[in-house]
Amino acid sequence: MTQIAPQIMAFTKASSSAQEIFQTIDRQSEIDPLDEGGQVPTTCIGDIRIEGVSFAYPARPDITVLDGLQLSAPANKTTALVGASGSGKSTIIGLLERWYDCPSGTIFLDGVDIKHLNLHWLRTNVRLVQQEPVLFAGTVYDNVAYGLFGTSKADLSAAEQRGLVEKACKDAYADEFIERLPKGYDTELGERATNLSGGQKQRLAIARSIVSEPRVLLLDEATSALDPNAENIVQQALNRVSKDRTTIVIAHKLSTIRDADNIAVMAAGSVIEQGTHDELLARDGAYARLVRAQDLGDTGTGPGDDETERESANRVKLARTQTQSSGLEHAVKEHTKDGIHYNLIWCIWIIFREQKHLYKWHLVLGLATLAGGATYPAQAILFSRVVEAFQLNARSGVEQGDFYSLMFFIVALGNLFVYAAVGWASVIVAQARGFLSDNYRRY
């Protein structure tokens, strides 16, 4: 019983957690990804229009994230969304993927309300590349081929699928490091691909997103977590895969979206400016202020700007600082050399020798501690005797059970006196030592 009682709390927590899990499982989702209903168009052009969309997250219904948003993303063009944090840029991505449904307004894909489209078809034609890529345990080929799952290309032969995977990796500039891996496309990445750099992971994620040849590509801060060198390579890959498909880019670094066909500046959940880089600079409005804040005023007007930016990035050098490990090791060695090396027995003897007037209380404390520690073997012996009582006849078993129950009660009484003695002696010893320490400090 003493071993079972502490587990009651674990059972209580498990039952309360299970109730929440079962409620989540039984809840009927308003957006069911397994629902086979909805329209399944034969082709997807990629023209996106957002008309009068207002939205607030269910967890914060009193905070309006999008307020009557009007936005157009033409087919086969790149549309960039810029603005301060909290202006609703990433919320648009969630609504396009139908993680949420907007209560007012409509989002059209090729002139059809996305609520009327088959959700599986929508998400296989609208692909997303996020800031932090997620890769799985398996080979390089497997991670990219996961992008074919659920599409018509999943039924192709193994050779045809491998051709699509290799083409996607070349388009994402991932083939150059894949060829250097020990087994190429058959190299095991391990859990979360920890043996790859951030830029390499991002390029594999881009390849996985485009392997099924989607018509719409969503890029949510795809390069913000990378160093300048990796960012430059990934940005070139994004520019390459964005051709001939509708692309919506969310970026805080304006240098990555200078060449976008359409730039929408957002604030407070709505679009306040829209146009190309040069057009918005000429207006000298909100976008121009963002450009001046990032010192990009005239960086997008010359044909050699990309080379200039790469040269300036290459000139950035990281300051090297000398590690302090050698000094730390030297200090540790000195301390070890000059330190005091006493074993436990000798330290205890020093304590008793310096405080002879407390030896009686130390003796009481030691004996009481030993008696308290003897409780567990005593309980084990009594428990074994109790088990033997179940093997006797009824009368003898009851007598033995009563006797050993009394023994358990006596052990409990003994613990009462033992721990009382431990507490009393410990307080006296601690107070006496504290008094001596105060006198030493005064002296």
Buried (B, 14 or more C-beta within 10 A) or exposed (E): EEEEEEEEEEEEEEEEEEEEEEEEEEEEEEEEEEEEEBEEBEEBBBBBBBEEBBBBEEEEEEEBBBBBBBBBBBBBBBBBBBBEEBBBBBBBBBBBBBEBEBEEBBBBBBEBEBBEBBBBBBBBBBBBBBBEBEBEEBBBBBBBBBBBEEBEBEEBEEEEBBEBBBBBBBBBBBBEBBEEBEEBBEBBBEEEBEEBBBBBBBBBBBBBBBBBBBBBBBBBBBBBBBEEBBBBBBBEBBBBBBEEBBBBBBBBBBBBBBBBBBBBBBBBBBBBBBBBBEEBBEEEBBBBEBBEEEEBEEBBEEEEBBEEBEEEEEEEEEEEEEEEEEEEEEEEEEEEEEEEEEEEEEEEEEEEEEBEEBEEBBEBBEBBBEBBEEBEEBBEEBEEBBEEBEEEEEEEBEEBBEEBEEBBEEBEEBBEEBBEBBEBBBEBBEEBBEEBEEEEEEE
